[in-house]
Amino acid sequence: MGKVLINLLSKQIIPNYIAIKQYKPDTVVSVTTGESAQQFEDFQNLIKKGIIENNIEFHKVNIEPYALSATIEILSKLVSGEELSFTKNKKSWSVKLKEGSEIILNYTGGTKQMAIAAIQAVQANNSVRCKLVYVDSKNRLFRETDPKFSVENNVDISAFLKLNEVVSLHNQTLAPKKAPKDKANLFEIAKIVADNNKKNKRNIFLSRIRKGELHELPDGYEVVNENGKTTINFPDTDKSFEVEEDEVSFLKGEWLEYYTQELLNKINGLEVSQNVKFNYTKTVTSKMEGDIQYLIKKKVIKDSNEFHKSEIDIIVNDGLNFAIGECKSGNVKQDHLYKLSALTEHYFGSHTKKFMIVANTKTNAAIKKKAGELKIKIFSQEDWSSDDFLEKFKRFLGMVC
């Protein structure tokens, strides 16, 4: 007896993990191919890290991804309770389900042939207690049905995914990042810099800061370096801030990341992470090699190692879906768009939403066109400084306003 979850594995395993969190099975059987063998190991790593409870039994069933008849035969034996034996790389193991088990077949992943084979396998065993499940993450639903598709039932997804869980799913860890000593102080500076755009003074100020030109700043801005201390004065607001030398870089671009994070934190139900760096360890796939070589050629990165150590400015998580963002206080180049697209697809999947927050009030037509082709939403200074920005962003995420 017990509850058995059968997952069809493919590159993106978040739907498999969501099902585990939702249904809390006693046993998980992962149907894998040669291409998805690593994903099974990723689940084992989650157990080692304590993210998945170690009282869940995990088993692996190996199949060929496009061998329909052979897969139907293997999975039919599995659900009927027959013992299956496998050998690969000099390792042998067997899988046998307990008699009377309740079976949940999650056919969200895998190839279409794998899904057809799995469904036909349970349909051929009328005595088996089984329900079919499809994870509809966009609408936050489990689409449940019986093997004959005669009864359908939609169940809300209650599982909440955290960023560290998704990172661990890809066998990565979050790299620790030194936080500013006085984050509240920097947030206040970010507000002033973002709001003070009169006569384009803010853009001139930021341009001078980026170039290290601290003389002839626009009215209302002053940077004083004395005795190893840096003081930023805003006479227009009677505000004065003392910052550490290594925090001056904040004004060269990070200010927009902080400001964006603070804005998005006002939306209930979001986990907003800023300046995220992963300890990337996975081998680059052949598909990604082309993207990486392009970025190297365009001098966006120096080598593939630099790609793997790239920071992501903003990651927004609504508990099920992620959106990856870049913040640009200077000019946006097409290479920035390519890098955001490549990073997102490689580590979060092609379905993940992408956005860019830019400080400039205008974005040229070529950038807008390329962003549209790469499905990157651009929010201009006019957008994120408007009173209805949060509503716009919620619509972009697909949240109900």
Secondary structure as UniProt FT lines:
FT   STRAND          3..8
FT   HELIX           14..23
FT   STRAND          27..32
FT   TURN            35..36
FT   HELIX           37..48
FT   TURN            49..50
FT   TURN            54..55
FT   STRAND          57..62
FT   TURN            65..66
FT   HELIX           68..79
FT   TURN            80..81
FT   STRAND          84..88
FT   TURN            89..90
FT   STRAND          91..95
FT   TURN            99..100
FT   STRAND          102..106
FT   HELIX           112..123
FT   TURN            126..127
FT   STRAND          129..136
FT   TURN            137..140
FT   STRAND          141..145
FT   TURN            147..148
FT   STRAND          152..156
FT   HELIX           163..169
FT   TURN            170..171
FT   TURN            181..182
FT   HELIX           183..195
FT   HELIX           198..200
FT   HELIX           201..211
FT   TURN            219..220
FT   STRAND          222..226
FT   TURN            227..228
FT   STRAND          229..234
FT   HELIX           235..237
FT   STRAND          239..243
FT   HELIX           245..252
FT   HELIX           254..264
FT   TURN            265..266
FT   TURN            268..269
FT   STRAND          271..278
FT   HELIX           286..297
FT   TURN            298..299
FT   HELIX           304..308
FT   STRAND          311..317
FT   STRAND          322..328
FT   HELIX           334..348
FT   TURN            350..351
FT   STRAND          353..358
FT   HELIX           365..373
FT   TURN            374..375
FT   STRAND          376..379
FT   HELIX           381..384
FT   TURN            387..388
FT   HELIX           389..397
//
